Amino acid sequence: MPFVDEDVFAKMLKGEIKENIFLFSGDDDYLKEHYCNLLTGKTVDESLMFFNFHKYEDDETELETIFADAENLPLMAEKTCLLVRNYPLDSLSAKALTQFEENLRNIPESTVMIFYYGSSTLPSGKNTKWDAVIKVFEKLGTVVKIEHRTPAKTAKLLVSRAKDRGTSIDYDTALYLVSSVGEDLQTILNEFNKVCAYSQGQPVTTAMIDETAVKSVEASVFDISAGIFSGDTDKAYKILNELLRQKIPSSSIIGALASAYVNAYRLKLSYNADKQISDFASAFGYKETKYTFGKIAPFVRKSSVATLRSALGILSEADVKSKSSRISDDILLTELISKLSSLGG
C-alpha cells in the first residue's frame, strides 16, 4: 500500500485492521508513538500483552529470531503483535533484503508485524537502500508516514484542549504559541500546559506566552531580526543574551538569523513583483505567516533590496568568523547585531 498520512491512518484505526505489516516513519515522534500504541492496543488485549506482544530494540535481536517468533500462534486471542524498533534494514545486502521480503511475505495472518523508526534513526538525504526497503513495505503492507501537523491544525487542537486545563485560548493566540515554540507536538503541549497553569484560569494571551514559554531557537532569532528591522536593538540584544545564557552555539544563531534574512529578502522581491504574503508563502511552501512574516512585513517594505543583500554579506562574514577564529560568541554576535542594525533601511 502507498504511504498513508495521519488522517488516513486515523480512519483506518476506526475500522477493522486488515493489514498485518506496517512501517512507521515520519518526523513527528510524539504522534508516531501515539498511533503505534493505538495500533498495538487494537491488535492485542492489554491483559494478554505478556504473551502476545513482543518488542525488539535496534539490532539487538537477529532478524531470523524475530521471524521465528512471528510463527508463534497467539494465546487465547486472534492476533499476536511484534514491534521492531529502529532495525537498520537499509544496511542489509541486496541478497539479505530479498530474504527479508520473502520472510515478511510468509508471516502468518495472525501475526501483526510493525517496524518503527524514530526521526533520529531515519536515513536522511538520498538513500537508495532505504528506498528499496520502502518498496518492500509498499508491496506487502502499509507505510505510515506521520509528519508534523500544520500550525493551523495544531492551533485548533490547543483551542479544544484549553477547557480541560481550566482556561481558554483563541485560535490566533494558539497559532502564536505554535509559531513560538516550534513544530514538535510534544514540545508544544509541554509549553501549552505550562502557559495554562500560569494563566490561573484567565484566557491565555500572547503576553503570557512570551512570559512563560521557552521559544525555539528559530523563533527567538526571528524575534531578533524583527527587533533589528524595527530599530529596537535593546530587544534584539536581550534575546541574544538569553540565547547565550542557554549556551546556544553561535553557528546555530547565525544560521537561523541568516535564514530569517533570506526569507526577508525573498519577501522583498515578492513585494517588488506586486505579490502579497499569501503568494509568497505559497511559492516557498511556508505553512504559517501571520506571526512570522506578518511581523516583519512593514519593515521589509521599507527596506531596500541592496540593504538586505548587504545584510546577507555581513551574515556570511560572521559565519566564516565563527568557524575560523577564536573570537568569543558573545563578542562575535554582539558585533553582528550592531552591524545589521547600522544598515537601516
Sequence and secondary structure as in RCSB ss.txt:
>XXXX:A:sequence
MPFVDEDVFAKMLKGEIKENIFLFSGDDDYLKEHYCNLLTGKTVDESLMFFNFHKYEDDETELETIFADAENLPL
MAEKTCLLVRNYPLDSLSAKALTQFEENLRNIPESTVMIFYYGSSTLPSGKNTKWDAVIKVFEKLGTVVKIEHRT
PAKTAKLLVSRAKDRGTSIDYDTALYLVSSVGEDLQTILNEFNKVCAYSQGQPVTTAMIDETAVKSVEASVFDIS
AGIFSGDTDKAYKILNELLRQKIPSSSIIGALASAYVNAYRLKLSYNADKQISDFASAFGYKETKYTFGKIAPFV
RKSSVATLRSALGILSEADVKSKSSRISDDILLTELISKLSSLGG
>XXXX:A:secstr
  EE HHHHHHHHHS     EEEEESS HHHHHHHHHHHHHHHS GGGHHHHEEEEETTSS HHHHHHHHTS  S
SSS EEEEEES  GGGS HHHHHHHHHHHHTS TTEEEEEE  TTTS  S  HHHHHHHHHHHHHSEEEE     
HHHHHHHHHHHHGGGT    HHHHHHHHHHH S HHHHHHHHHHHHHHHTTS   HHHHHHH    HHHHHHHHH
HHHHHT HHHHHHHHHHHHHTT  HHHHHHHHHHHHHHHHHHHHHHHTT  HHHHHHHHT S  TTTHHHHHHHH
HHS HHHHHHHHHHHHHHHHHHHH    HHHHHHHHHHHHHHT  
